[in-house]
């Protein structure tokens, strides 16, 4: 794609990498801009937008590839393998009419083949997502725990799987081991560790309940770790049995079984990609079908990107899965509800809209995303003051 985007800055130079969420036969087209500031200013004020052209740039200023491949989540109909052959890319079917299409960085121009393919209904780039968690759990009992665990409900999670898609889980933690010293964790998939990949996947390492039990008894050494404790904390709230605190601190579903996925890191310590999360969901679906047990999938990773209107490919993918009566999906509400990340307005042909925002001290990059309700052409400029 030969088009370029012109950015007008008074005080510092920026380089742009742009991802376009293509949407054919859909009402929404999203443009995602990742802007790098070479000389970040203190409280730089951006006041006006005028879009000229857009392009996707998989290389940095030195001409080095920033990504080895581009992954795109898509909703399609028909033969997915045939579609991939016509596009010239690889595919992974997630479920029904949802798939991940992968294109190597040196074949980046093939992205337009996805955009233009008549059997691709909607598509979006797999962007980064980050985990969402707060240490304030003081109101946990007041919210629902005692009401659920006590009569007449007596709900303990027995016979149900809690799936934690996160940073990992400390399988040696007493809250995930039962009174017979057996692990309550049925499976762990570490997407980061090369080795024995799960069925239908070609990366990561899967650990079974028997392997985890052997590791607990020091009969087997497992390299698996929770790299920052976030996943373990989430699992404790959802499913801890309280053994570490003599029953004082128990989770909601204290007698449930557990499946944990340690999501693949995307360079940033606390980040993964939407595609890796989609694969983790598929992994849990495969286990649910095999074990024939109801499952609750917990996703405590999130992003402020997107329209948050339920119409993204990933959101529709989760909606499709949740139609199964034996699958429930729980998503964190996040920690930034009052952070003022979004701006909304209506603009008519010929109108000029001035939008002001501020970059704080020492920020060397930031993201912009435009969500259009219709397939419109919009010009914008970025001006610093």
Secondary structure, DSSP 8 states (H G I E B T S, - for coil): ---------SS--EEEEEEEE--TTSS-EEEEEEEEETT--TTEEEEE----------B-TTS-BS-SEEEEEEEE-S-HHHHHHHHT-EEEEEETTEEEEEEEGGGGGGHHHHHH-TTEEEEEE--EEEE---S--TTHIIIIIHHHHSTTT----TTEEEEEEES---TTSGGGB-TTS-BSEEEEEESSS-SS--TT--SSEEEEHHHHHHHHTTSS------SSSHHHHHHHHHH--SGGGTTSS--SSTT-EEEEEE----SSTTEEEHHHHHHHHHHHHHHHHHHT-EEEEEE-EE-S-S--SS-SHHHHHHHHHHTSTTEEEEE---S-TTS---------TT---EEEEEE-TT--EEEEEEEESS---------B-
